[in-house]
Amino acid sequence: MNDILELNRRATRFCWTLFEAQAHAWTVIGFRMPGLALSAGQVGAPSAESRMMVDEKVLAAQQGLAAGSRAAASLGAAAGLGPIAFASAMLGVMEATAGPGHRKVRSNARRLSKKASRGG
């Protein structure tokens, strides 16, 4: 019984993590949109912020893929331990895969919020 309660707790926390990531993403989009609009149509090298936007997304995706792949390696063993263990392992794959992107969007929201409050 404790296993299923723990699984439910983790699943609920993961749902909140996704909700938080979505809220942070909208914050980041809101802070970045004016700069993107101003730079639209300009010829030349992209700004440092534009390059960072692309680089950090690629890195977070690579990290999420690697972490999810490592977590997925345990699925075969978990399948033999029963449905709760398998569901827990599947949730672990989702948590591992989403983790790097969530951390990055959260840190971006904080960084851009501080930058905006300083007037930059």
Secondary structure as GFF3:
##gff-version 3
##sequence-region A 1 120
A	DSSP	alpha_helix	2	39	.	.	.	ID=ss1
A	DSSP	alpha_helix	48	72	.	.	.	ID=ss2
A	DSSP	alpha_helix	75	79	.	.	.	ID=ss3
A	DSSP	alpha_helix	83	117	.	.	.	ID=ss4
###
